[in-house]
Amino acid sequence: MPMDFERDSRRARELNLTPLVDIILMLVIFFMLSTSFIVSESMELSLPSGNVQPANLPDILRIRITPSGNVVVNEQEMARDGLNQLLVSQLAVKPETKIALFTTPGVSVQQLVSILDEVYLTGGTNVQVDKIEYAG
């Protein structure tokens, strides 16, 4: 003979969510206040809209970047160290010198950015970047 026991029906307890919401809001406020926003120094750069051949103007310092990492300044090939010395001397005489950077096929973005950094660190502010199709 099976025994039947009657159980008291228990009422489910309600979980109060107010303290949980308070803690979450306090954590959100803490993380918002403790986050630091980094302001990076940048150089304004306007990129061209199409492929344009370089102009032969004497007051523009034309720098062509080759895939090998060398640069050609006004049709004279030189190493990157020579570019830094040339930029320092050129910008000391005429700080508003216009600088045109030309990339050739095979030049990586990193090569372009490193040359841009070098121009910026030597004081160049009037810079134009363009891509040319160079056969040679």
N, C-alpha and C positions, 0 to 999 in steps of 0.2 A: 504494500500500500504506500503510494507516494505521499510525501508530505508537502503540503502546500503552505508556504509562508507568504504572508502578505507584506509587501514592502511599502514603506511610506514613499509616496511620490515626492521626489525632491524638486524643488524649484530651482531652475538654472539661475546662477548668479550673473548679474549684469556686470560687464567690465566697463569701468569708468575710463573713457579715453581722454579726458581733459588734461591730466598730467602728462600723458604721452605726447599730445599735441604741443603742450607748453615746452617740453624738452626738445622736440624737433625744431620748433621755432627759435629757441635759444641757440641750438646748434647752427641753424642757417645764419642767424645774425652773427655768431662768432666767426664762421668761415668767411662771411662777407667782409667783416671788419679786419680779419687777419690776412686777407689776400692782398698782396702788393702788385700793383700794376706797373709794368716796366715801360718806360718811355724811351724808345730807341732813337738814336740820332740817325737821320736819313738824308739822302741827297735827292733833290727833285730831279726827275729824269723824264723827258718827253721822248717817246719812241716814235720813229717814223711810221707812216702808214703803208709805204710801198718800197720797192727796190729802186734806188736812185744811184746813179753813178756819181763819184766824188767830183766836186767842183774844183777847178784849178785856180783858187784864189790865194794870193800870197800871204794874206793876213790870217789864214787858218792853218793850224798845226794839224796835219792829217796823219793819223796813226792807224796803220792796218795791222790787225792781229792775224798771224799765220797759225795753222793747226799745230805746228811744231813748238809753239810757245814763244817764238821770237816776234818782234814787232818791226814794222817798216815805217819809219817816220820821214815824211816828205820824200819818199822813194829811196831812202837809205836804210838798209837793214841793220839792225843792232840788237844786242841782247837786252833783257829786261833791266839789268843794272844801269845800262847806258840811258835807258828811257827815264829813269828816276832823276839822273843828273841833268839830262836835257830839260825835263819839265821844271826842275828847280831853277835852272838858269833862265829859261824862257819866261817863266811866270814872275821871276824877280824883276825882270826888265819891263814886262808888260803884263800885269795881273789880269787884265780883261781879255787875254788871248782866247780866241775861239778854238776849241779842240774838237775835231771830228774823228770819232772812232769807227773804223770799218772792220767788219768781220768777214772772213772768207769761209767757204764751205768747209766743214770739219772742225770749226772752232767751237769748243764747248762753252756752255754758259759760265762755268767756273772760271775759265780763262778770261772771259769778258768782264766778269765781276771783279776779278783780281786786278785787272788793268784799270777799271773804273775806280776801285779803292785807291790805287796808286795815284791816279790823277787827282782824286778828291783830297788825299792826304798831303799832296804837294801844293794845294791851293787852287786847283782848277775848278771853276764854277760854271763856265759856259761850255757845256759838253753836249755833243750830238752823237747819237749812235745810229749806225746804218749797216745794212748787209749788202755786200757787192759780190757779184759773180766774177771771180778772178781766175784767169787761165794761165797760171804760171808761177 
